[in-house]
């Protein structure tokens, strides 16, 4: 069965306004973000390639790609990597992928082990797969439902500890990249 979507002028205008709002917001925020003393700004995007995600990639220096150890997430990873590559070619040539973060991992299940191993073997030579893995936890689901961060909801839990470890891993990576950039500028 074929679905026919009718777009009225009002729908098109609403869509255009939403797109322009996202673009204008990023262009408005970019100079302010560059003036901050903190050089790490996280933009958590929906798992889609909508305008917010494209604009975030256009504005970013680097991207961390979270993925779940599930078959469909692993398949979607390839599509996302192609999209990041396209944004890099057409919009932001300085964009780099800092790595792939495995999330919602259930380490005792065979599927988690298999998909994680598959992601590492397929991409690990070209893209860093972070050592830290974010475990699956009902506490994280509850935190989201409460509208709280995992640190506010369950600071002593395993998910908060994993995200803290991931933060350290990203900080170390950033330090290595800064040192490399300094060395490249001296040459």
MOLIN-V337925 format. One record per residue. N is the residue number from 1. PHI is phi in whole degrees, -180 to 180 (NA if undefined). D_FIRST is the distance of its C-alpha to the first C-alpha in whole Angstrom. Layout:
BEGIN
n=N phi=PHI d_first=D_FIRST
n=N phi=PHI d_first=D_FIRST
END
This chain:
BEGIN
n=1 phi=NA d_first=0
n=2 phi=-97 d_first=4
n=3 phi=-96 d_first=7
n=4 phi=-105 d_first=10
n=5 phi=-104 d_first=13
n=6 phi=-98 d_first=16
n=7 phi=-105 d_first=19
n=8 phi=-85 d_first=22
n=9 phi=-58 d_first=26
n=10 phi=-64 d_first=26
n=11 phi=-63 d_first=24
n=12 phi=-64 d_first=25
n=13 phi=-64 d_first=28
n=14 phi=-63 d_first=28
n=15 phi=-60 d_first=26
n=16 phi=-61 d_first=29
n=17 phi=-63 d_first=31
n=18 phi=-65 d_first=30
n=19 phi=-61 d_first=30
n=20 phi=-65 d_first=34
n=21 phi=-62 d_first=35
n=22 phi=-64 d_first=34
n=23 phi=-64 d_first=36
n=24 phi=-65 d_first=39
n=25 phi=-61 d_first=39
n=26 phi=-65 d_first=39
n=27 phi=-67 d_first=42
n=28 phi=-72 d_first=44
n=29 phi=-78 d_first=44
n=30 phi=-54 d_first=45
n=31 phi=-60 d_first=48
n=32 phi=-67 d_first=49
n=33 phi=-63 d_first=48
n=34 phi=-69 d_first=50
n=35 phi=-86 d_first=53
n=36 phi=-68 d_first=53
n=37 phi=-73 d_first=55
n=38 phi=-75 d_first=52
n=39 phi=-103 d_first=50
n=40 phi=-116 d_first=47
n=41 phi=-126 d_first=45
n=42 phi=-99 d_first=42
n=43 phi=-117 d_first=38
n=44 phi=-90 d_first=36
n=45 phi=-104 d_first=32
n=46 phi=-64 d_first=29
n=47 phi=-79 d_first=27
n=48 phi=-144 d_first=25
n=49 phi=-106 d_first=26
n=50 phi=-77 d_first=26
n=51 phi=-64 d_first=29
n=52 phi=-62 d_first=31
n=53 phi=-65 d_first=31
n=54 phi=-61 d_first=31
n=55 phi=-66 d_first=34
n=56 phi=-62 d_first=36
n=57 phi=-66 d_first=36
n=58 phi=-66 d_first=37
n=59 phi=-90 d_first=40
n=60 phi=-83 d_first=41
n=61 phi=-88 d_first=43
n=62 phi=-149 d_first=42
n=63 phi=-137 d_first=39
n=64 phi=-110 d_first=39
n=65 phi=-107 d_first=35
n=66 phi=-83 d_first=35
n=67 phi=-148 d_first=33
n=68 phi=-93 d_first=32
n=69 phi=-80 d_first=33
n=70 phi=-127 d_first=30
n=71 phi=-56 d_first=28
n=72 phi=-67 d_first=25
n=73 phi=-65 d_first=27
n=74 phi=-64 d_first=29
n=75 phi=-67 d_first=26
n=76 phi=-66 d_first=26
n=77 phi=-60 d_first=29
n=78 phi=-62 d_first=29
n=79 phi=-65 d_first=27
n=80 phi=-65 d_first=29
n=81 phi=-62 d_first=32
n=82 phi=-64 d_first=30
n=83 phi=-66 d_first=30
n=84 phi=-62 d_first=33
n=85 phi=-62 d_first=34
n=86 phi=-66 d_first=33
n=87 phi=-62 d_first=34
n=88 phi=-63 d_first=37
n=89 phi=-68 d_first=37
n=90 phi=-100 d_first=36
n=91 phi=-124 d_first=37
n=92 phi=-132 d_first=40
n=93 phi=-67 d_first=42
n=94 phi=-92 d_first=44
n=95 phi=-66 d_first=41
n=96 phi=-132 d_first=42
n=97 phi=-96 d_first=40
n=98 phi=-78 d_first=43
n=99 phi=162 d_first=41
n=100 phi=-112 d_first=38
n=101 phi=-111 d_first=39
n=102 phi=-82 d_first=37
n=103 phi=-122 d_first=37
n=104 phi=53 d_first=36
n=105 phi=-83 d_first=38
n=106 phi=-112 d_first=39
n=107 phi=-62 d_first=41
n=108 phi=-86 d_first=42
n=109 phi=-89 d_first=39
n=110 phi=-64 d_first=38
n=111 phi=-65 d_first=35
n=112 phi=-62 d_first=36
n=113 phi=-63 d_first=39
n=114 phi=-66 d_first=37
n=115 phi=-68 d_first=35
n=116 phi=-61 d_first=38
n=117 phi=-63 d_first=39
n=118 phi=-65 d_first=36
n=119 phi=-63 d_first=36
n=120 phi=-64 d_first=40
n=121 phi=-73 d_first=40
n=122 phi=-76 d_first=37
n=123 phi=-120 d_first=38
n=124 phi=-59 d_first=42
n=125 phi=-75 d_first=44
n=126 phi=-101 d_first=42
n=127 phi=-130 d_first=41
n=128 phi=-65 d_first=43
n=129 phi=-105 d_first=42
n=130 phi=-58 d_first=44
n=131 phi=-66 d_first=46
n=132 phi=-68 d_first=45
n=133 phi=-123 d_first=42
n=134 phi=-87 d_first=41
n=135 phi=-76 d_first=41
n=136 phi=-75 d_first=38
n=137 phi=-155 d_first=40
n=138 phi=-66 d_first=39
n=139 phi=-64 d_first=41
n=140 phi=-67 d_first=39
n=141 phi=-64 d_first=36
n=142 phi=-63 d_first=39
n=143 phi=-60 d_first=40
n=144 phi=-62 d_first=37
n=145 phi=-64 d_first=36
n=146 phi=-83 d_first=40
n=147 phi=74 d_first=39
n=148 phi=-119 d_first=42
n=149 phi=-74 d_first=43
n=150 phi=-65 d_first=43
n=151 phi=-71 d_first=47
n=152 phi=-78 d_first=47
n=153 phi=-88 d_first=46
n=154 phi=-147 d_first=47
n=155 phi=-56 d_first=49
n=156 phi=-90 d_first=51
n=157 phi=-81 d_first=48
n=158 phi=-70 d_first=47
n=159 phi=-71 d_first=44
n=160 phi=-62 d_first=46
n=161 phi=-62 d_first=49
n=162 phi=-66 d_first=46
n=163 phi=-66 d_first=45
n=164 phi=-65 d_first=49
n=165 phi=-63 d_first=49
n=166 phi=-62 d_first=46
n=167 phi=-58 d_first=48
n=168 phi=-65 d_first=51
n=169 phi=-64 d_first=49
n=170 phi=-67 d_first=48
n=171 phi=-62 d_first=51
n=172 phi=-61 d_first=53
n=173 phi=-61 d_first=50
n=174 phi=-62 d_first=51
n=175 phi=-63 d_first=54
n=176 phi=-61 d_first=54
n=177 phi=-68 d_first=52
n=178 phi=-64 d_first=55
n=179 phi=-62 d_first=57
n=180 phi=-64 d_first=56
n=181 phi=-63 d_first=55
n=182 phi=-62 d_first=59
n=183 phi=-62 d_first=60
n=184 phi=-66 d_first=58
n=185 phi=-71 d_first=59
n=186 phi=-70 d_first=63
n=187 phi=-68 d_first=62
END
